[in-house]
């Protein structure tokens, strides 16, 4: 714990963690209490470390209140997939579990994980047990620990992809909590290799980290993982098909609080270079720096981005070198060209095919218009390769042999999974967080709103001949940044029901934050604000100029050069 932080000033979550007996608390007792569908408030903080959030259906909250009923409590479970990779058998297992949840859908997160929404408390333990039976885990999907490690999942064009994916898995495993609490609570004490068997935490200690920690591996020229939005980023340096190592980025993070200018999104700083065999040690030592120097008094200031901002990247570099016992190398050149996914068929270096499919909002479901869930299940039944969840909430069906390509394509056609062929580029470059009805932090709609906004923007783009122009648009129901809205060329952040802050000017490659353009505006006001800018863009853009770059050059917004400048030098604010 950071020196200079007296115990009487620590945030209450610190005492919850310290007294939890390494994440046990009274979770077991709470699960056995059939008189309520909820858990004790302290245990709700601890279950996050186990990958579980208590929620309620906010669509029916008011009705239940009128009837003097308790909230309709259910739970969300997040399933870790380092690099987003799972087997067809695991896909089917998670699909099966979703049918026992209130919404009967799968949610693909922006961290390449699965989310199951609407699990009853009475079924929670069995659900987690079945997740583990599929050789998956929810451990450390949430909480004040390192979260699911991300990695570029797009079709591998060289053997380097497999090498980087393995490193992401090693880092993920190294940074898992070691407490046996998970196995005791959810698996009846069964010892599972990745879940530890210890009553101690040699890395984290009894109070773990001050806040969540996030890591991503990027493979230039693709920045689909938005590596600079992470506490720690590894940017692959490849020469002549060989992985030389990684540039290291520290101090990224996107969450903030409305009305509190001391909170802001921040992109990471590149501080050095390491070899592949040094990656795991670098990750571990950076986590210990945040463990020891992170703010444990103010959770709004507890993310690693503020540690780096306050102490300086030079301090972090020197401290990291000291803990490593060697000095990082000089930063090496690289180029990012896009943070988008690739759709359709792509052949890899081994001769396998990989099929990128668009999943709007990351929601895998069947309804009157779509058969995504059934279609992907049928593919999983015959597919022998892998499934990859992307950071843009889409799916890649990977490692398809030539002999099975027609079979997969026929299923894609049969179940209408080929929407990527006809969808506009702005639709294919959208991200939305869950928001209502299940997220307790949501101030406005996001996943259920963004598609309709995109439809209205498409009308404008079609008239301007811009449907094939990739524009990154992102939406969240609150300012916490789960959908990475501050890296959208167009960003929407919920302010109150039906109103959003509109942000413009992010870099298409994920290397520049956007800036606030209009405050708390309605759907029609968003359209009215964007239309003249899009018309101007169509008429006056430079060759190959991106929309985010144009909004700055044309003077609609000032560039955000650093996170601390996010709230400064605003233009056109109403």
C-alpha positions in Angstrom: 0.0 0.0 0.0 1.2 3.5 -0.8 3.1 5.2 1.9 1.6 8.5 3.0 -1.9 7.2 2.8 -3.1 7.0 6.5 -5.6 4.2 7.2 -8.3 6.6 8.4 -8.3 8.2 4.9 -8.5 5.0 2.9 -11.5 4.4 0.7 -14.0 2.0 2.3 -13.3 -0.6 -0.4 -9.8 -1.0 1.0 -11.2 -2.3 4.4 -13.7 -4.5 2.6 -10.8 -6.2 0.7 -8.5 -6.3 3.8 -11.1 -8.1 5.9 -12.4 -10.4 3.2 -10.0 -13.3 3.9 -8.7 -13.0 0.4 -12.0 -12.5 -1.4 -14.2 -14.9 0.6 -16.3 -12.4 2.7 -19.7 -13.9 3.4 -20.4 -14.8 -0.2 -21.2 -18.4 0.6 -23.7 -17.5 3.3 -25.3 -14.9 1.0 -25.8 -17.5 -1.8 -27.6 -19.8 0.6 -30.0 -17.1 1.7 -33.2 -17.8 -0.2 -35.2 -14.9 1.3 -33.6 -12.3 -1.1 -32.3 -12.3 -4.6 -29.5 -10.0 -3.7 -26.2 -10.2 -1.8 -24.7 -8.1 1.0 -23.3 -4.8 -0.2 -19.7 -5.7 0.9 -20.0 -9.1 -0.9 -21.2 -7.3 -4.0 -17.8 -5.6 -4.1 -16.0 -9.0 -3.6 -18.0 -10.9 -6.2 -16.6 -8.5 -8.8 -13.2 -10.2 -8.3 -14.9 -13.4 -9.1 -16.3 -11.9 -12.4 -19.8 -11.3 -11.2 -21.9 -8.1 -10.9 -25.2 -7.8 -9.1 -27.7 -6.0 -11.3 -31.5 -5.5 -11.7 -33.7 -4.9 -14.7 -34.2 -1.2 -14.7 -37.0 -1.4 -17.3 -39.3 -2.8 -14.7 -37.8 -1.0 -11.6 -40.5 1.7 -11.4 -43.3 -0.8 -11.8 -42.0 -3.0 -9.0 -41.6 0.0 -6.8 -45.2 1.0 -7.3 -46.2 -2.6 -6.3 -43.9 -2.3 -3.3 -41.8 -5.1 -4.6 -38.0 -5.5 -4.3 -35.9 -4.8 -7.3 -35.7 -7.7 -9.8 -32.2 -8.7 -8.9 -30.1 -10.8 -11.2 -26.4 -11.2 -11.8 -24.1 -10.7 -14.8 -21.1 -13.1 -15.2 -18.2 -12.1 -17.3 -16.1 -14.9 -18.8 -12.4 -14.2 -19.5 -10.9 -15.1 -22.9 -7.3 -13.9 -23.2 -7.0 -12.5 -26.7 -10.7 -13.4 -27.3 -10.0 -16.9 -28.4 -12.2 -19.9 -27.6 -12.9 -23.3 -29.1 -16.2 -24.2 -30.8 -17.0 -26.5 -27.9 -16.6 -23.6 -25.5 -18.8 -21.4 -27.7 -21.5 -24.0 -27.5 -21.1 -24.3 -23.7 -21.5 -20.6 -23.2 -24.4 -20.5 -25.7 -26.1 -23.2 -23.6 -25.7 -21.2 -20.5 -27.2 -18.1 -22.0 -30.5 -20.0 -22.4 -30.8 -20.1 -18.6 -30.4 -16.4 -18.3 -33.2 -13.8 -18.4 -32.3 -12.3 -21.8 -31.1 -15.6 -23.5 -28.3 -13.7 -25.3 -24.6 -13.5 -25.4 -22.8 -10.2 -25.1 -19.4 -9.7 -26.7 -17.5 -7.1 -24.7 -15.0 -4.5 -25.9 -12.4 -6.5 -23.9 -12.9 -9.7 -25.9 -14.9 -11.4 -23.2 -18.4 -13.0 -22.9 -21.1 -11.5 -20.7 -24.1 -13.4 -19.5 -26.9 -11.1 -18.2 -29.8 -12.1 -16.1 -28.6 -15.0 -13.9 -30.7 -15.7 -10.9 -28.9 -16.0 -7.6 -30.2 -19.5 -7.2 -28.6 -20.5 -10.4 -25.4 -18.5 -10.0 -23.2 -21.2 -8.5 -24.2 -23.8 -11.1 -23.6 -21.3 -13.9 -20.0 -20.6 -12.7 -19.4 -24.3 -12.3 -20.5 -25.0 -15.9 -18.3 -22.2 -17.1 -15.3 -23.9 -15.4 -16.4 -27.3 -16.8 -15.9 -25.8 -20.2 -12.3 -24.9 -19.1 -13.1 -21.2 -18.9 -13.2 -18.9 -15.9 -14.8 -15.7 -14.6 -12.0 -15.2 -12.1 -10.6 -11.6 -12.3 -12.9 -10.6 -15.1 -13.8 -7.7 -12.8 -12.5 -6.2 -9.5 -9.3 -4.4 -8.4 -7.0 -6.8 -10.3 -5.7 -7.2 -13.8 -8.6 -7.8 -16.1 -8.8 -10.0 -19.3 -5.7 -9.4 -21.3 -6.4 -8.3 -24.9 -4.6 -9.2 -28.1 -5.2 -8.4 -31.8 -7.4 -11.3 -32.9 -7.6 -10.6 -36.6 -6.4 -13.3 -39.0 -2.7 -14.0 -38.5 -0.6 -13.1 -41.5 2.5 -14.6 -40.0 3.7 -16.9 -37.2 4.1 -13.8 -35.1 0.4 -13.7 -34.3 0.5 -17.1 -32.5 3.6 -16.0 -30.6 2.0 -12.8 -29.4 -1.2 -14.6 -28.5 0.7 -17.0 -26.3 2.4 -14.1 -24.6 -0.9 -12.5 -23.9 -2.1 -15.8 -22.3 1.1 -16.1 -20.2 0.6 -12.5 -18.9 -3.1 -13.2 -18.1 -2.2 -16.3 -16.2 0.7 -14.7 -14.3 -1.5 -11.9 -13.0 -4.5 -14.0 -11.9 -5.2 -13.9 -8.1 -3.9 -16.9 -6.3 -6.5 -17.2 -3.5 -8.4 -20.5 -3.4 -11.6 -18.6 -2.5 -12.9 -18.9 -6.1 -12.6 -22.7 -6.0 -14.0 -23.0 -2.5 -17.1 -20.8 -3.3 -18.0 -21.8 -6.8 -16.4 -25.2 -7.3 -16.9 -26.8 -3.9 -13.2 -26.7 -3.2 -12.2 -28.4 -6.5 -8.7 -27.4 -7.4 -8.4 -25.9 -10.8 -5.0 -25.2 -12.3 -5.6 -21.5 -13.1 -7.4 -20.7 -9.9 -4.7 -21.1 -7.3 -4.7 -22.9 -4.1 -3.3 -20.3 -1.7 -4.5 -18.3 1.2 -2.0 -15.6 0.3 -1.6 -13.2 -2.7 2.2 -13.0 -3.4 1.6 -10.4 -6.1 -1.4 -8.4 -4.9 -1.4 -8.7 -1.1 -4.5 -8.6 1.0 -5.9 -5.4 -0.5 -5.1 -6.1 -4.2 -4.8 -3.1 -6.5 -6.4 0.4 -5.9 -8.6 -0.1 -9.0 -8.9 -2.3 -12.0 -5.9 -2.8 -14.3 -6.0 -3.4 -18.1 -3.4 -4.7 -20.5 -3.5 -5.0 -24.3 -1.2 -6.3 -27.1 -1.4 -4.5 -30.4 0.1 -5.7 -33.7 0.8 -2.9 -36.1 -0.5 -1.7 -38.5 -3.7 -2.7 -36.7 -4.7 -1.0 -33.4 -8.1 -2.7 -33.0 -7.4 -3.2 -29.3 -7.0 0.6 -28.8 -3.7 -0.1 -27.0 -3.2 3.5 -25.7 -6.5 3.3 -23.8 -4.9 0.7 -21.5 -2.9 0.9 -18.2 -0.2 -1.1 -19.9 0.2 -1.7 -23.6 2.6 -3.9 -25.7 3.1 -2.8 -29.3 4.6 -5.5 -31.4 7.8 -4.7 -33.4 8.2 -7.0 -36.3 11.0 -7.1 -38.9 11.2 -9.5 -41.8 8.5 -11.7 -40.2 10.3 -11.9 -36.9 9.0 -10.6 -33.5 11.8 -8.4 -32.1 9.9 -7.4 -29.1 7.5 -4.7 -27.9 7.3 -0.9 -27.3 5.8 -0.4 -23.9 3.0 2.1 -23.2 1.9 3.0 -19.7 -0.9 5.2 -18.2 -3.8 4.9 -20.5 -7.5 4.8 -19.4 -10.8 6.3 -20.5 -13.1 6.7 -17.5 -14.1 10.0 -16.1 -16.9 11.7 -14.1 -19.4 14.3 -15.5 -18.7 17.7 -13.9 -15.4 16.7 -12.3 -12.5 18.1 -14.4 -9.9 16.5 -12.2 -11.0 13.2 -13.9 -10.3 12.7 -17.6 -9.4 10.1 -20.2 -5.8 9.7 -20.9 -3.8 7.9 -23.6 -0.7 5.9 -22.6 2.9 7.1 -22.9 5.5 5.0 -24.7 8.5 4.6 -22.3 10.7 1.9 -23.8 11.2 -1.4 -25.5 11.5 -5.0 -24.2 12.3 -8.4 -25.8 9.6 -11.1 -26.0 11.2 -13.1 -23.1 10.9 -9.9 -20.9 7.2 -9.3 -21.4 5.8 -11.3 -18.4 8.3 -9.7 -16.0 7.6 -6.2 -17.3 3.8 -6.8 -16.9 4.3 -8.0 -13.3 6.6 -5.2 -12.3 4.3 -2.5 -13.7 1.4 -4.0 -11.8 3.5 -3.8 -8.6 4.2 -0.1 -9.2 0.5 0.6 -9.3 0.0 -1.6 -6.3 2.5 0.4 -4.3 1.9 4.0 -5.6 -1.7 4.0 -6.7 -4.2 6.2 -4.8 -6.2 4.2 -2.3 -8.0 7.2 -0.8 -10.0 8.4 -3.8 -11.3 5.8 -6.2 -12.0 8.5 -8.8 -8.3 9.1 -8.8 -7.1 5.5 -8.3 -6.5 4.3 -11.9 -2.9 3.8 -13.1 -3.3 6.7 -15.5 -3.4 9.1 -12.6 -0.4 7.5 -11.0 1.6 8.1 -14.2 0.1 11.6 -14.6 1.0 12.6 -11.1 4.4 11.0 -10.8 5.5 11.3 -14.4 6.4 8.8 -17.0 10.2 9.2 -16.2 9.5 8.2 -12.6 7.6 5.2 -13.8 10.4 4.2 -16.2 13.1 4.6 -13.5 11.1 2.6 -11.0 10.3 -0.1 -13.5 14.0 -0.4 -14.5 14.9 -0.7 -10.8 12.4 -3.4 -10.2 13.4 -5.3 -13.4 17.1 -5.2 -12.6 17.8 -4.0 -16.1 16.9 -1.0 -18.3 14.3 -1.1 -21.1 15.6 -0.5 -24.6 15.0 2.4 -26.9 11.6 2.8 -28.4 11.4 1.5 -32.0 9.4 2.9 -34.9 6.0 1.5 -35.9 2.9 2.7 -37.8 -0.8 2.2 -37.0 -3.2 2.6 -39.8 -6.6 1.5 -38.4 -8.4 0.4 -35.3 -11.2 -1.3 -37.3 -11.8 -5.0 -37.8 -11.5 -6.8 -41.1 -14.6 -8.5 -42.5 -15.1 -11.3 -44.9 -12.7 -14.0 -45.9 -8.9 -13.7 -45.2 -6.3 -16.4 -45.7 -3.6 -16.8 -43.1 0.1 -17.9 -43.5 -0.8 -21.6 -42.9 -3.4 -21.6 -45.7 -6.4 -21.5 -43.3 -9.3 -19.2 -43.9 -10.6 -16.8 -41.4 -14.1 -15.2 -41.6 -14.9 -11.9 -40.0 -18.5 -11.3 -39.1 -20.2 -8.1 -37.9 -22.2 -8.4 -34.7 -24.1 -5.1 -34.0 -23.4 -4.0 -30.5 -21.8 -7.3 -29.7 -25.2 -8.8 -29.0 -25.6 -12.4 -30.2 -29.3 -13.0 -30.3 -32.2 -14.4 -32.4 -35.2 -12.2 -33.1 -37.7 -11.6 -35.9 -34.9 -10.3 -38.2 -31.8 -12.1 -37.1 -30.7 -15.7 -36.4 -27.2 -14.8 -35.2 -27.3 -17.1 -32.1 -28.7 -20.2 -33.9 -26.4 -19.6 -37.0 -23.2 -19.3 -34.9 -24.2 -22.4 -32.9 -24.7 -24.4 -36.1 -21.3 -23.3 -37.3 -19.7 -24.2 -34.0 -21.2 -27.8 -34.4 -19.1 -28.4 -37.5 -16.2 -26.0 -37.1 -12.8 -27.5 -36.1 -10.8 -24.3 -35.7 -11.5 -21.4 -33.2 -13.7 -18.5 -32.5 -12.2 -15.0 -31.8 -14.0 -12.2 -30.2 -12.7 -8.8 -31.3 -12.3 -5.6 -29.4 -14.9 -4.0 -31.7 -17.5 -6.6 -30.5 -17.4 -8.7 -33.6 -16.5 -12.4 -34.3 -13.9 -14.1 -36.4 -14.4 -17.7 -37.2 -10.7 -18.8 -37.4 -8.6 -21.5 -38.9 -11.1 -22.9 -41.5 -9.5 -25.4 -43.9 -10.1 -25.0 -47.6 -12.2 -28.2 -47.6 -14.7 -26.7 -45.0 -14.9 -23.2 -46.5 -18.1 -23.8 -48.5 -19.8 -25.5 -45.6 -19.2 -22.5 -43.4 -20.2 -20.1 -46.1 -23.5 -22.0 -46.7 -24.4 -21.7 -43.1 -23.5 -18.0 -43.1 -25.9 -17.6 -46.1 -28.6 -19.7 -44.5 -28.7 -17.8 -41.3 -28.1 -14.3 -42.8 -24.8 -13.7 -41.1 -23.3 -11.9 -44.1 -24.6 -8.5 -43.3 -21.1 -7.1 -43.4 -21.4 -7.2 -47.2 -24.1 -4.6 -47.3 -23.7 -2.6 -44.1 -22.3 0.9 -44.3 -18.8 1.5 -43.0 -20.0 3.7 -40.1 -22.2 0.9 -39.0 -19.3 -1.6 -39.1 -17.2 0.9 -37.1 -19.6 1.3 -34.2 -19.2 0.3 -30.5 -21.8 0.5 -27.8 -21.7 -0.4 -24.2 -24.6 -2.4 -22.6 -26.1 0.5 -20.6 -29.8 0.1 -19.9 -31.6 -1.9 -18.7 -29.0 -3.9 -16.8 -26.1 -1.5 -16.0 -26.7 0.3 -12.7 -24.4 3.2 -13.8 -26.1 4.0 -17.0 -27.6 7.5 -17.3 -29.0 6.9 -20.8 -29.4 4.2 -23.5 -26.4 3.0 -25.5 -26.6 -0.4 -27.1 -30.3 0.0 -27.7 -29.9 3.5 -29.0 -26.8 3.6 -31.2 -28.2 1.5 -34.2 -31.1 3.9 -34.6 -28.7 6.9 -34.5 -26.5 5.3 -37.1 -29.5 4.6 -39.3 -30.4 8.3 -39.4 -26.8 9.3 -40.0 -26.7 6.8 -42.9 -29.4 8.7 -44.6 -27.2 11.8 -44.7 -24.1 9.8 -45.7 -26.0 8.2 -48.6 -27.0 11.6 -50.0 -23.4 12.7 -49.7 -21.9 9.5 -51.2 -20.1 8.6 -48.0 -21.6 5.2 -47.1 -18.3 3.6 -47.9 -16.3 6.0 -45.7 -15.2 4.4 -42.5 -16.1 6.7 -39.6 -15.6 5.5 -36.0 -18.7 6.1 -33.9 -19.0 5.0 -30.3 -21.6 5.4 -27.6 -21.8 4.8 -23.8 -24.6 5.3 -21.4 -22.3 7.0 -18.8 -18.9 8.6 -18.8 -17.0 5.6 -17.5 -15.7 4.7 -21.0 -16.6 1.0 -21.4 -17.3 1.5 -25.1 -14.2 3.7 -25.5 -16.3 6.7 -26.6 -13.4 9.2 -26.2 -11.6 7.4 -29.1 -14.6 7.8 -31.5 -14.4 10.2 -34.3 -18.0 10.7 -33.2 -18.5 9.9 -29.5 -21.7 9.9 -27.6 -21.8 9.8 -23.8 -25.0 9.6 -21.8 -25.8 12.6 -19.6 -29.5 12.1 -18.7 -32.2 9.9 -20.2 -32.5 10.8 -23.9 -29.6 13.3 -23.9 -25.9 12.9 -24.7 -22.7 14.8 -24.8 -21.3 14.9 -28.4 -17.6 14.5 -28.9 -15.6 15.0 -32.1 -12.0 14.8 -33.3 -10.5 11.4 -32.3 -7.8 9.9 -34.5 -8.9 7.0 -36.7 -5.9 5.0 -35.6 -6.7 5.4 -31.9 -3.8 7.8 -31.2 -5.7 11.0 -30.3 -8.6 11.6 -27.9 -11.7 13.5 -29.1 -13.2 16.6 -27.4 -16.6 17.8 -26.3 -18.5 19.6 -29.1 -22.1 19.9 -27.7 -23.4 19.3 -24.2 -26.5 17.3 -23.2 -28.3 17.2 -26.6 -31.2 15.1 -27.9 -31.2 12.7 -30.8 -32.5 15.3 -33.3 -30.0 17.8 -32.0 -27.2 15.3 -32.6 -28.4 14.9 -36.2 -28.7 18.6 -36.6 -25.2 19.2 -35.3 -23.6 16.5 -37.4 -25.3 17.1 -40.7 -23.6 20.4 -41.7 -20.2 19.0 -40.6 -20.7 15.9 -42.8 -21.7 18.1 -45.7 -18.6 20.2 -45.2 -16.5 17.0 -45.0 -17.9 15.7 -48.2 -17.2 18.9 -50.1 -13.9 20.0 -48.6 -11.9 17.1 -47.2 -8.4 16.5 -48.4 -7.5 13.3 -50.2 -7.9 10.3 -47.8 -8.5 12.7 -44.9 -10.3 11.0 -42.0 -13.4 12.6 -40.5 -11.8 13.1 -37.1 -8.8 14.9 -38.6 -11.1 17.0 -40.7 -13.2 18.3 -37.8 -10.0 19.7 -36.3 -8.5 21.1 -39.5 -11.8 22.7 -40.4 -12.0 24.4 -36.9 -15.0 22.6 -35.5 -13.0 21.4 -32.5 -9.5 21.8 -31.1 -7.2 18.7 -30.9 -6.7 17.1 -27.5 -3.0 16.7 -27.3 -2.9 15.2 -23.8 -5.5 13.9 -21.4 -5.1 16.8 -19.0 -6.2 19.1 -21.9 -9.4 17.1 -22.5 -11.6 19.7 -20.8 -9.7 22.7 -22.1 -9.9 24.9 -25.3 -13.5 23.9 -26.2 -15.2 25.2 -29.2 -18.9 25.5 -30.2 -20.1 24.4 -26.7 -23.8 25.2 -26.1 
